[in-house]
Amino acid sequence: MKKICLCGGGHSHLFVLRELAQLQRKDLDVTLVTPSRHQIYSGMVPGWMAGYYSIDQCRIDLEPLAKAAGVHLKTSRLQRLDANARTCVLDSGEVLSWDILSLDTGSQTRPGGLDRLGAAFLPVKPLEQFQTQWLQVLAEAATMPGYRLLVAGGGAAGVEIALAASNIFRKNGLDGTVSLASRPESLMAGHAPSVRDRVANALAECDVPVIPFRIEVDEEGRLSAGGKPVDAMKIIGATGAMAPEYLQTSGLTLDEDGFVLVNDAQQSVSHPDVFAAGDVAGSLNINVERSGVHAVRAGPVLAANIAARIDGQALQPYRARKSSLYLLATGDGRAIMSWGPFSATGRWVWKWKDHIDRGFIKRFFRIDA
């Protein structure tokens, strides 16, 4: 019996579960470790915030998928990893040994000093925590006239969250404002100028002012931007990804940002029986943005390569596309398309995004789908 440990219930591991369900091998002892039995699909979170989905419509129940694949599900969090000893220590204290390990635990929000704010700081990740605390933000805004919400970070996540928040404030009749803090060069960096223009227009239409500076927090917890005070009751951090702490003492070779350094086959460059995909991985040869888009596309390759490694067969490379399709929800029944140099805005883009997102959830509603 070979022991396979899947740490994290991320997008890529969904494909591994499906592969294992199809193989139905009796010579494998597979364990999935994840903090929650539900995986929230990140692409639908802004739509949920804006009131277009219930939480159940944008999450996947991992328990029946694990059962169909013959996988033991442990709802726990990976605390420590020793790649040389081939062991994982869970926050429950349990120690798991493995022959092959796959990491899809995602990343943490890089706080950038915002964690000095204590309870006023709401990081986007982990999503389970964000989902719970966002409901608390809405409850607070409903009872506090003049509620001021600030979103820090001008990437796709920050933009979508700011637009969703502004629209649900308006839809619910809340007396509150939403602003977005992003340096001009960071607002949708890496996307075409036409996309950046469309995003700027969408923010203006939703009355979301952009603070063109990085948010600073002094030791006493006071906010400022560009040397001027900033007043906010809650700050949502969409300030980029930070590697999980457990990697620092794992023994794995990491990239310059602390993520697992992998080759084209999603395989650790230092430990061939360790794989990593999604936000937790840093590629040796491919420079891609950390997003669910690439985690989903890498999933089938990860699944095939774990199966190949079990049997000592050759691995296949993951080839990232030169241009990825991004569909950004604007929170008002429209969306913005970004694909290389091309862009578009409209309700038809939202319908397209909605169809893709619902299709992804449906795909894993049953493991044999």
C-alpha positions in Angstrom: 0.0 0.0 0.0 1.4 3.4 -1.0 0.4 6.3 1.2 -0.7 9.4 -0.6 -1.3 12.6 1.3 -3.2 15.5 -0.3 -2.9 18.6 1.8 -5.4 21.3 1.0 -8.8 21.2 -0.7 -7.9 23.6 -3.4 -9.1 23.7 -7.1 -6.3 21.4 -8.4 -7.0 18.7 -5.9 -10.6 18.4 -7.2 -9.1 16.9 -10.3 -7.0 14.5 -8.2 -10.1 13.3 -6.4 -11.8 12.7 -9.7 -8.9 10.8 -11.1 -8.7 8.6 -8.0 -12.5 7.9 -8.2 -12.0 6.8 -11.8 -9.0 4.6 -11.0 -10.5 2.9 -7.9 -7.2 1.4 -7.0 -7.0 -0.9 -4.0 -3.2 -0.5 -3.5 -3.4 3.1 -2.3 -4.0 4.6 1.1 -5.0 8.2 0.4 -5.8 11.0 2.9 -7.1 14.5 2.2 -6.3 17.1 4.8 -8.3 20.3 4.6 -9.5 22.8 7.2 -13.1 22.6 6.0 -15.1 20.0 4.2 -16.3 22.7 1.8 -14.2 24.4 -0.9 -15.4 27.9 -1.7 -14.9 28.7 -5.4 -13.0 32.0 -5.4 -14.3 33.0 -8.8 -17.9 33.3 -7.4 -17.1 35.1 -4.2 -17.6 38.6 -5.6 -21.0 37.5 -7.1 -21.9 36.1 -3.6 -20.9 39.4 -2.0 -23.1 41.3 -4.4 -26.1 39.1 -3.7 -26.2 37.0 -6.9 -25.5 33.6 -5.2 -26.1 31.9 -1.9 -23.0 30.5 -0.2 -24.1 27.0 -1.0 -24.2 27.8 -4.7 -20.5 28.8 -4.8 -18.9 26.0 -2.8 -18.2 22.3 -3.3 -18.7 19.7 -0.6 -15.5 17.6 -0.5 -16.9 14.8 1.7 -18.9 12.9 -1.0 -16.0 13.5 -3.5 -13.5 12.0 -1.1 -15.9 9.1 -0.3 -16.3 8.3 -4.0 -12.6 8.3 -4.5 -11.9 6.1 -1.5 -10.1 8.9 0.2 -9.9 9.5 4.0 -11.0 13.1 4.8 -9.5 14.8 7.8 -10.9 18.3 8.5 -7.7 19.7 10.0 -5.0 22.2 9.1 -1.4 21.4 8.1 0.8 22.7 10.9 4.3 21.4 10.1 5.8 19.6 7.2 9.1 17.6 7.2 9.8 16.7 3.6 12.9 14.7 4.5 11.2 12.6 7.1 8.0 12.4 4.9 5.7 13.5 7.7 3.0 16.1 8.2 1.9 17.3 11.6 -1.7 18.5 11.8 -3.1 21.2 14.1 -4.8 18.3 16.0 -1.4 16.9 16.8 -1.8 13.9 14.5 1.2 12.9 12.5 0.8 11.5 9.0 3.5 9.7 7.0 3.4 9.6 3.3 5.1 8.1 0.2 3.8 10.8 -2.1 2.6 14.3 -1.0 0.6 16.9 -2.9 0.2 20.4 -1.7 -2.7 22.6 -2.7 -3.2 24.6 0.5 -3.3 28.0 -1.2 -1.6 31.1 0.2 -2.2 33.7 2.9 -3.0 37.4 2.3 0.2 39.5 2.6 -0.8 42.0 5.3 1.7 44.7 4.4 1.4 46.1 8.0 -2.4 46.1 7.9 -2.5 43.3 10.6 -1.6 46.0 13.1 -5.2 47.1 12.9 -6.4 44.0 14.7 -10.1 43.4 14.2 -10.5 46.2 11.8 -8.4 44.3 9.2 -10.2 41.6 7.1 -7.8 39.6 4.8 -9.4 38.1 1.8 -7.8 34.7 2.6 -8.6 32.2 3.9 -11.9 32.4 2.1 -13.9 30.6 4.9 -12.9 33.3 7.4 -13.6 36.1 4.9 -17.0 34.7 4.1 -18.0 34.7 7.8 -16.5 38.2 8.6 -18.1 39.8 5.5 -21.5 39.0 6.8 -20.4 40.8 10.0 -19.4 43.8 8.0 -22.8 44.0 6.4 -24.4 43.7 9.8 -22.2 46.5 11.2 -22.9 48.7 8.2 -26.7 48.3 8.7 -26.5 49.7 12.2 -23.7 52.3 11.8 -24.7 55.3 9.6 -21.8 56.7 7.5 -20.0 53.3 7.5 -16.6 53.6 5.7 -15.1 50.5 4.1 -11.7 50.5 2.5 -10.4 47.9 0.1 -6.6 47.7 -0.2 -5.1 46.3 -3.3 -5.6 47.1 -7.0 -5.5 43.6 -8.5 -8.5 41.7 -9.8 -9.5 40.5 -6.4 -9.5 44.0 -4.9 -11.3 45.6 -7.8 -14.1 42.9 -7.8 -14.5 43.1 -4.0 -14.7 46.9 -4.0 -17.3 46.9 -6.8 -19.3 44.1 -5.1 -19.3 45.9 -1.8 -20.4 49.2 -3.2 -23.3 47.6 -5.1 -24.6 45.5 -2.2 -24.4 48.6 0.1 -26.6 50.4 -2.5 -28.9 47.4 -3.0 -29.4 47.0 0.7 -30.0 50.8 1.3 -27.0 51.0 3.6 -25.5 54.4 4.5 -21.9 53.6 3.7 -19.1 54.3 1.3 -16.5 52.1 -0.3 -13.1 53.2 -1.5 -10.2 51.4 -3.1 -6.5 52.0 -2.3 -4.1 51.3 -5.1 -1.1 53.0 -6.6 -1.9 53.9 -10.3 0.8 51.5 -11.7 -0.7 48.6 -9.6 -4.3 49.0 -10.6 -4.9 45.9 -12.8 -1.2 45.7 -13.5 -0.4 43.2 -16.3 -3.7 43.8 -18.1 -4.2 45.7 -21.3 -4.7 49.5 -21.2 -8.3 49.0 -22.4 -9.0 46.7 -19.4 -7.6 49.2 -17.0 -9.7 52.0 -18.5 -12.9 49.8 -18.2 -12.1 49.1 -14.6 -11.5 52.8 -13.9 -14.9 53.6 -15.5 -16.7 50.8 -13.5 -15.2 52.1 -10.2 -16.3 55.7 -11.1 -19.8 54.5 -12.1 -20.2 52.8 -8.7 -18.9 55.8 -6.8 -15.8 53.9 -5.6 -13.0 56.5 -5.3 -9.4 55.3 -5.8 -6.8 56.4 -3.3 -3.7 56.5 -5.5 -1.3 55.5 -2.7 -0.3 52.5 -0.6 -2.0 52.4 2.7 0.3 52.8 5.7 -0.3 51.9 9.3 1.8 53.3 12.1 2.6 51.6 15.4 -0.5 53.1 17.0 -2.8 51.7 14.3 -3.4 55.0 12.5 -4.1 54.9 8.7 -2.5 57.1 6.1 -2.0 57.3 2.4 0.4 59.6 0.7 1.1 61.3 4.0 -2.6 62.1 4.6 -4.8 60.5 7.3 -7.4 57.9 6.0 -10.6 57.2 7.9 -12.0 53.7 7.6 -14.0 51.4 10.0 -13.0 48.2 8.2 -10.1 47.5 5.8 -10.3 44.5 3.4 -6.9 43.3 2.4 -6.5 42.1 -1.1 -2.8 42.9 -1.0 -1.3 39.9 -2.7 -0.2 36.4 -1.7 2.1 35.3 1.0 3.5 31.8 1.4 2.1 29.6 4.2 4.4 29.6 7.3 4.7 25.8 7.4 6.9 25.9 4.3 9.7 27.8 6.0 10.8 24.7 8.0 9.6 22.1 5.5 13.0 21.3 4.0 11.6 21.9 0.5 13.4 24.2 -1.9 11.4 27.4 -2.1 11.4 30.3 -4.6 12.5 33.8 -3.6 9.0 34.5 -2.2 8.9 31.4 -0.1 6.6 29.3 -2.2 7.3 25.6 -3.2 9.6 25.7 -6.2 8.3 23.2 -8.8 9.2 22.2 -12.3 6.9 22.0 -15.4 5.3 18.8 -14.0 4.2 20.6 -10.7 6.9 18.5 -9.0 9.2 19.8 -6.3 12.7 20.5 -7.6 14.2 19.1 -4.4 11.9 16.3 -3.5 10.5 14.3 -6.5 7.7 12.7 -4.4 6.3 16.1 -3.5 3.9 18.0 -5.8 2.4 21.4 -5.5 -0.2 23.4 -7.4 -2.2 26.5 -7.1 -1.1 29.5 -5.0 1.3 27.5 -2.8 3.5 26.7 -5.8 6.2 28.9 -7.5 7.2 27.7 -10.9 10.8 27.2 -12.0 10.1 28.0 -15.7 6.6 29.6 -15.9 5.8 33.1 -14.7 2.1 33.2 -14.1 -0.2 35.2 -11.9 -1.5 33.4 -8.8 -5.2 32.9 -9.6 -7.8 30.2 -9.7 -7.5 30.3 -13.5 -4.1 28.6 -13.4 -5.0 26.3 -10.5 -7.9 24.9 -12.4 -5.9 24.4 -15.6 -3.0 22.8 -13.7 -5.4 20.3 -12.0 -5.6 17.7 -14.7 -1.8 17.7 -15.1 -1.3 17.3 -11.4 -3.8 14.4 -11.2 -2.1 12.6 -14.2 1.4 13.2 -12.7 0.6 11.9 -9.3 -0.8 8.7 -10.9 2.3 8.5 -13.1 4.6 8.9 -10.1 2.8 6.1 -8.3 3.7 3.7 -11.1 7.1 5.1 -11.9 6.0 6.5 -15.3 7.1 9.7 -17.1 5.5 12.9 -16.1 3.8 15.4 -18.4 4.4 19.2 -18.3 1.9 21.9 -17.6 1.9 24.5 -20.3 0.4 27.8 -19.3 -1.3 29.7 -22.1 0.3 32.9 -23.3 -3.0 34.8 -22.7 -5.5 33.8 -20.0 -9.2 34.7 -20.0 -10.2 36.8 -17.0 -13.9 37.7 -16.4 -14.2 40.4 -13.7 -17.6 40.8 -12.0 -18.6 44.5 -11.6 -21.3 43.7 -9.0 -24.1 45.2 -11.1 -25.1 42.4 -13.4 -22.2 43.2 -15.7 -18.6 42.0 -16.1 -15.4 43.0 -17.8 -13.5 40.6 -20.1 -9.7 40.6 -20.2 -7.9 38.4 -22.7 -4.5 39.6 -23.8 -5.0 42.8 -25.7 -8.8 42.4 -26.0 -11.5 43.6 -23.6 -15.2 44.0 -23.4 -17.9 45.1 -20.9 -21.5 44.2 -20.6 -24.3 42.0 -19.3 -23.4 39.4 -21.8 -19.9 39.0 -20.3 -21.6 38.5 -16.8 -23.8 35.8 -18.3 -20.8 34.2 -19.8 -18.9 34.3 -16.5 -22.0 33.0 -14.6 -22.3 30.1 -17.1 -18.6 29.1 -16.7 -18.7 29.4 -12.9 -21.9 27.5 -12.4 -20.6 24.9 -14.8 -17.4 24.4 -12.7 -19.4 23.9 -9.5 -21.8 21.4 -11.3 -18.8 19.6 -12.7 -17.8 18.5 -9.2 -21.2 18.3 -7.7 -20.9 14.6 -8.5 -17.4 13.1 -8.7 -18.3 11.2 -11.9 -19.6 14.4 -13.7 
